[in-house]
Amino acid sequence: MTDLSELKERLQRTRSVAVLTGAGISADSGVPTFRGQDGLWRNFRAEDLATPEAFSRDPRLVWEWYDWRRSLIATKSPNAAHQALVELERRCERFWLITQNVDGLHAVAGSQSLIELHGNIWKVRCTQCGGVSENHDVPIAILLYCTDCGGLLRPHIVWFGESLNPEDLARSEEALHACELLLIIGTSGVVYPAAAFASVARAAGAFVAELNLDPTPNSSLVNMSLQGRAKEIVPQLL
């Protein structure tokens, strides 16, 4: 039996499944990464723009960058892997989908039990009252202000140097301790705390399977590691 066949059989008899996704699943929809050499924009690095300090210093510049990102993502659609996870959720008694992606493609595909660890690029948050709302304008008006209190709006994204939403972390912890199987798709396993999720789930007794184009730091820790494109392999698991 191949690893793919074994994992498919495990999923068929597993009642509670958690899934963690990263940039790899979005890359199969053509969503570009925004870090490293491919992430340059006007000679700025993502790490220099995605910070509270950058927004405080020049909110217009940061919003121009996010407007550019939104215009790129707006042309992309969920792929076969996104759709397969929607079907997997429908089949499972208990299901959690934790994503590090901010492009919103899981929600567009129809995923319901969704935890967006790093936020959503199609949501805005008030810097004064903290109110969160959706905004799908492309291009987006720059600058934007809260209709409730008049405060400056920012992208609803967890930036470098910021803590994750405690509620999202708590829901993720619940999933990792309650699931029988954790499926990790398209994440490099280097960004914490998500990089530790494999170890947490295994310690709680879950079977952990990794699917990625290349080996990751988690490959030696998981029960099974498959290499390939998410859009090609995930649908086969159904």
N, C-alpha and C positions, 0 to 999 in steps of 0.2 A: 504494500500500500504506500502511495506517495504521501508526502507531508500534506499536500493540498487535499487529497482525498480524506486523510485522517482528520484534518481540521474541519472539512465539510461535515463529516459524520459527527464530530464533537458538537458543532453548532446545531445540528438537527436534534440532538438529545439534551441540549443545555437550556435551562429555563431562564437563567439570568445572565445577560451579556452586557459588558461595558466596552465601549470603543473609544480610543483616543486617536484623533487625527491631527496631522500637521501639514506643512506646506506641500508635501508630495502629492496629496490628493487634489489640491487646487492647481498644482502645476499641470495635471492632466487635463484641466479645463483651459489651460493657456494663461493662467494668472501668473504674472511674473513675480519673482522674489524682489524684495526691496532692500536687501542687505548685500554687502560685498561689492565686487566690481560691477555686477549687473544692476545694482541698486542706486547708481549715481543719478542725481538730479541737480542740475545747475551746480555741479561740483560740490554738492553737500552729500554727506553720508547719512543713511537713515538714523544711525545712532546719534547724529548731531541735531536732528530735527525732531525726533520722537522723544522729547523730554519735556517735563514741566518748565524747566529753565528756558528752553528754546521758545516755548509758547509765551512765557512771561516777557521775554525779551523782544520777540517779533511775532505776534500772533498771526499777522497777515501772511508772512512768509510760510509759516507752518500750515495754514489753511490752504495756501496755493499749492503746496506739496500734496496735501490730502485731496484737494480737488482734482489734481492730476492723476492720483492713484484711483480715485473713484471713477474717473472717466475711462480708465483702462479696464477696471473690473466690471463696469456696467455693460461691456460688450461680451462678457463671458457667461456661460451657462453651466449648470451642474452636469457632471459627466456620469458614466455608467456606474462608477463607484459610489457617488453620492446617492444615486437612485437605488442601488442595491442595499445601502444602509437603511433607507426608508422602508424597504420590504423586510429587511431583517428585524427592524423595530416592530413591524406589524406582526411578525411571527413569534416574537419573544414574549414571555409572560412578564419579565422585568427587563428593562433596557435603558441604558444611559449612553448618550453620545457627548463626549467631551472633546472640544476642538480648540486648538491653539490659533486657528485661522480667524481673520477678522473680515473676510470677504462676504460673509452672509450666504454662501452658496448652499450650505446644509439646510438652512431655513427655506430657501427658495425651492429646494428639492422636495421639501415636505417633512423633514425631520421634526419631531415634536419634543421628545425628551432631550433637549439640547442645552449644553452648558458651554457658553462662549467665554473661555478663560481669559482671553486677551481683549474682549470687547467686540464691537461691530462697527465697521467703517460707515455703515448706513444709519448710525445713531449719533445724536449729539447730546452733550451734557452741559448743564449750566454751571459755570464756575462759582456762582453765588449760592443758589438754592439747591443745586445738585439734581434738579429735575432732568430726566432722560426722555427723549422723544425720537421718533424716526424721521429721517430726512433723506429722500432719494433724488434730490435735485442735482442734475448734471447739466451745466455747471452749477455750483452752489454759490449763493450770495456771500461775499466776503466784505466785511465781517458780519457775523450773525449774533443776535441778541435774544435773550429769553423773553417770551411773551408774557410770562407770569411776573418776573421781578426785574427785568431789564438787564440782567447780568450777561456777560460775554459767554457765548457758547463755544465749546471745544469739541473735538472728536471724542466719542465715547470709546476710547482705546486705552489700554493699560500701557503706559509709556515706560521707557527705561528709568529705573529709580523709583517706580511706584509699586505699591503692593497690589496683589490680586484682590478682587472682591471677596471678602470673608464668606459670603453666602455661596459663591461659586466654588470656593475651596471646600466648604463643608459638604456640599452636594457631591463634589468629586470624591472626597474621602468616603462618603457613604457608598458610592458606586464601587470603589475599589475594594471595600470590605464586604460588600454584599454580592458581588458578581461571582459566578462560577468560572467565567472565561473573560479575559481581557484581550481585545484585539487592538494592536497598535499599528496604525497605518500612516506611512509617509512622514514620519517625524525623525529627525536626526538624533534625538536622545541627548541633546546637550543643553537645552534650555530648561532651567528649573523653575517651579517644582515639578513640571510634567515629566522631566527626565527620570524622576524617582518613582513614577507611578508603577512601572513594571515591578520593581522590588517590593513596593507596598502591597500590590495585588498578590504576588507570589507568597509573601509572608502571611497573607490572610487566607491562603489555600487555593487561590484561583490558578487555572491553567492560562499561561500568557503566551500569545503568539504575535510575532512581529512581521510586518510586511513593509518592505522598503526597497528602493532601488539598489542601495549599497548597505553593507554591514554597518552597524552603529555600536556605540558603547554598551547598549543594552543587549546586543546579539548573544553575548556569552551568558547572559543572566536569564533569558527567557526560555520557555519550554520548546519553542519552535520558531525558526526564523526563515521566512520565505523572501526571495528577492525577485522583484519585477515591478511593473507599473500597476498602480492601484486600479485603474479603470479596466485592466485586463484580468486581474486576479480576483478582486472582490466579488464581481458578479458570479464567478464560478463557484464561490462558496455557498451559493443558494441552490 
